[in-house]
Amino acid sequence: RFRLLCRIPNNAKVKVLLPSDDGSPCSSKYFFIWNPPLLDIYGNSTGEIISSKKGSAEKKNYKDGENAIVYTKHDQIEKLSISSDLDDTEVTTTNSPFFQRRRHAADETARLLALAVASGVRCIAFAKTRCLVELIYEKCISKLKQQDATSHLVEKVEIYRGGYTAEVRRHVENQLFQNKLIGVVGTSALELGVDIGGIDLTLHCGYPGSHTSLMQQAGRAGRGGQTDRPSFSVCICFNSPSEQYLWRNPKALLGDGVKGVNTSCIPTEALSLAQDHILCAAAEFPLFGSKSVTSCFFLFQNNSPEAAAAVVSDCNLFGGPNIYERAIAILCEKGSLCKNQTVLPVNNALADGFCSYSSHPSIKKPWAQVSIRSIEPLQYKIVDTSHPMQGGRLDGIHSDKAVLDVVPYSRIFYHCFPGSIIMHRGRKYKVISLTKPPAVNGASCYAG
């Protein structure tokens, strides 16, 4: 199949490199697993990762109206309200083993990012969700502003995630390419497609979810071409059992990771994604289902059913029989695909029942309608009504420059419902209205 696609003669020698055979110029890379410290009942760091005390009592005077968590001699936790009748009451408190919590991974990531920026270390901090990215960015900026010596570095930190307009993303990318930024907080949108050089450190707020994703994110560092300058990747753990397992078994980070439930089955949301890809592929060349295009070449040229049957079919390339057949049926019902019977001048069982699917002639450039950032056809746009070109109007989008964010339809009702507070590039906005979704797929709505 490789020779057919690249038109390589059969007598020419081909050397295939494995993914492990990386010939790119890079230096050594070191991986670390970072566990945030435990906090006491007041939210202050205890300086411990694993509690070594069962009840070191401390005494503190409480003022009128304050609440206290009390660890008694009987290993019980009680909540007391200090009233005016108990003036100068002395209450015994402790680092109770029943009231232990770990500093949140986002808080710890923001702290480490601020330290890296203050030290001049170019760094990218990755998080799984948009909300976590906004939270890390806000806390990092807040920490840098606390000291006069680092307040000027606020302009050296940016945020990059899906949902931003193309103008904002290009602006951040240009600043990265021109080495104007020291720290960037981003989602998996920074894993691929953005070639950044000169990054020395990557922070990962939680385990990315797979070994492949971890390698993609960690690969953003150490790409400056300096083979004598090592790079570092730090995975900051949440307090979940799976990530605490990684901290206790660090070899699993670069091995199999956390062995969870088998997720090889394709979720329902992937059906929409498969339809888009199948339609784009059918516009370029007919699809043959369980019998591949390469099978036709073997049958026509060599009359070799065994070789034809060994080739991966279009059906397997697009998610297997279940997802492929369901996607084909939906596209045919919509009229997007046309079924064509194909007759092969070969007398064997494999040639029987050859049929192909191609896109309808009325569909031109279907790939232009496929978003690479979201698989949902319906998107909501977040509009800043205070923008001068929007003028406070709620009857529609009057300027693309007033668009702040793009949110998929499935997230809008628990992220951007009327009255909710959303974060955008370190600022908070309140949603005041929400339009009704249209009946036609592919249209955009707006929320102000």
C-alpha positions, 0 to 999 in steps of 0.5 A, spaced: 500 500 500 505 504 501 508 503 494 502 504 491 501 511 494 508 513 493 509 510 486 515 506 489 517 501 484 517 494 487 525 493 486 526 499 490 529 498 497 525 502 502 527 503 509 521 504 514 523 507 521 519 506 527 516 511 532 522 510 537 527 511 531 527 519 533 532 522 529 531 529 530 536 533 534 534 534 541 537 534 548 536 529 554 529 530 557 527 529 565 521 527 567 518 528 575 512 527 578 510 532 583 505 531 589 502 538 592 503 538 600 497 537 605 494 543 608 492 544 615 485 546 617 486 553 615 488 552 608 496 553 610 501 548 607 503 543 612 510 542 608 508 534 608 506 530 602 504 524 607 501 525 614 506 523 619 502 526 625 495 523 628 494 529 632 499 534 634 494 539 638 495 547 638 492 552 641 489 558 638 484 564 641 478 565 637 474 572 636 467 573 637 463 570 631 469 565 628 468 558 627 473 553 629 474 545 627 475 542 633 479 535 634 477 532 640 481 527 645 475 522 642 478 523 635 471 526 633 471 533 629 466 538 631 464 545 629 463 550 634 461 557 633 464 562 638 459 567 641 460 573 645 458 569 651 465 565 650 470 571 651 477 570 650 475 562 649 481 558 648 479 552 643 484 546 641 485 545 634 489 540 630 492 537 624 486 532 624 487 526 620 480 526 619 480 533 616 486 533 611 486 535 604 491 536 599 493 543 595 489 543 588 493 541 582 491 547 579 494 552 585 500 548 585 501 548 577 500 556 577 505 557 583 510 553 579 509 557 573 510 563 577 516 561 579 519 559 573 517 565 569 520 569 575 526 565 574 526 566 566 525 559 565 521 558 558 515 554 560 508 551 558 503 549 563 498 544 560 491 543 563 485 538 561 480 543 560 478 550 559 476 552 566 482 549 569 487 553 564 483 560 565 484 558 573 491 557 572 492 563 568 488 567 573 492 565 579 499 565 576 498 573 574 495 574 581 502 571 584 506 575 579 502 581 581 504 580 589 511 582 588 514 589 585 520 585 582 515 580 578 509 585 576 512 587 570 512 579 568 505 579 567 505 581 560 510 575 559 505 570 560 499 568 555 493 563 555 492 559 549 486 554 548 480 552 543 474 557 543 478 563 542 478 567 535 483 565 530 486 573 531 487 571 538 490 565 537 495 567 531 497 573 536 499 568 541 503 564 536 506 570 534 509 572 540 511 565 542 515 565 535 518 571 537 520 569 544 516 575 547 513 570 552 516 566 558 510 562 560 504 560 556 498 556 559 494 551 554 490 545 553 491 540 548 491 545 543 498 546 544 500 539 543 500 539 535 500 544 530 504 549 533 512 548 533 515 552 538 523 552 540 526 554 546 522 551 551 525 548 557 520 546 562 513 543 561 508 543 567 502 538 566 496 539 571 494 532 572 496 526 568 494 527 561 490 521 560 495 517 556 502 516 554 501 518 547 498 525 550 504 526 555 509 525 550 506 530 545 506 535 551 513 534 553 515 534 546 514 541 546 520 542 550 527 541 548 526 543 541 531 549 540 536 545 537 541 545 543 543 538 544 547 540 550 541 543 554 536 538 557 529 539 558 524 538 564 517 535 564 513 535 571 507 532 572 503 535 578 498 530 581 491 531 583 489 528 590 485 522 586 487 515 587 489 514 580 494 520 580 496 518 587 498 511 584 502 514 579 506 518 585 507 512 589 509 508 582 513 513 578 515 508 573 508 507 571 508 514 568 513 512 562 510 505 562 503 503 561 500 509 565 494 508 569 491 501 567 484 503 567 477 500 564 478 498 556 475 504 552 477 501 545 469 502 543 467 508 540 463 513 543 456 515 540 459 522 539 465 519 535 459 517 530 458 525 528 466 525 527 466 519 522 461 522 518 465 528 517 471 524 515 467 519 511 464 524 507 471 528 505 474 521 503 468 519 499 469 526 495 476 524 494 476 517 492 470 512 492 470 508 498 469 500 498 467 498 505 470 492 507 474 491 500 479 496 499 481 500 493 488 496 493 484 490 493 481 492 486 489 493 484 491 486 486 485 483 483 485 487 476 493 486 475 495 480 479 489 476 480 491 475 487 485 474 492 490 472 498 494 479 497 487 483 496 484 480 502 490 482 507 490 489 505 486 494 510 479 496 508 476 502 508 471 499 513 477 498 518 480 505 517 474 509 519 473 505 526 470 498 524 464 495 521 459 498 526 461 505 526 462 505 518 456 502 516 452 506 521 455 513 518 454 510 511 447 509 512 446 516 515 450 519 510 446 516 504 439 517 508 441 525 508 443 524 500 450 526 502 453 519 499 451 516 492 452 508 492 455 505 486 455 498 483 462 496 481 463 490 476 470 487 476 472 483 470 475 477 475 472 471 476 473 470 484 469 470 490 472 476 492 470 480 486 463 479 487 458 484 491 463 490 489 460 497 491 462 503 492 460 510 495 462 517 493 459 524 495 454 527 491 455 531 485 452 537 489 457 537 495 463 541 493 469 541 498 466 538 504 472 538 508 471 546 508 465 545 513 469 540 518 472 544 524 478 541 526 477 544 533 470 541 535 466 535 532 459 538 534 456 542 528 452 547 533 457 552 536 455 558 541 459 565 540 460 569 547 459 576 545 462 582 549 456 587 549 460 592 552 465 592 546 464 599 542 462 596 535 457 591 539 454 597 543 450 593 548 445 590 543 443 583 544 439 582 538 445 579 534 452 579 533 454 586 530 462 585 529 466 579 529 471 583 534 466 583 539 466 575 539 470 573 545 469 565 545 466 559 542 463 554 546 460 547 543 452 546 544 453 540 549 457 545 554 453 551 553 447 550 558 452 548 564 458 553 562 454 559 559 447 559 562 444 566 563 447 569 570 453 564 570 460 567 571 465 565 565 472 567 565 476 569 559 483 571 559 484 573 566 477 577 566 470 575 569 464 576 565 457 575 566 452 572 561 446 576 561 442 572 555 442 566 551 439 565 544 435 559 542 438 554 538 436 554 530 433 548 527 438 547 522 445 544 524 451 548 522 448 555 524 451 559 530 448 562 536 450 567 541 450 569 548 451 576 551 
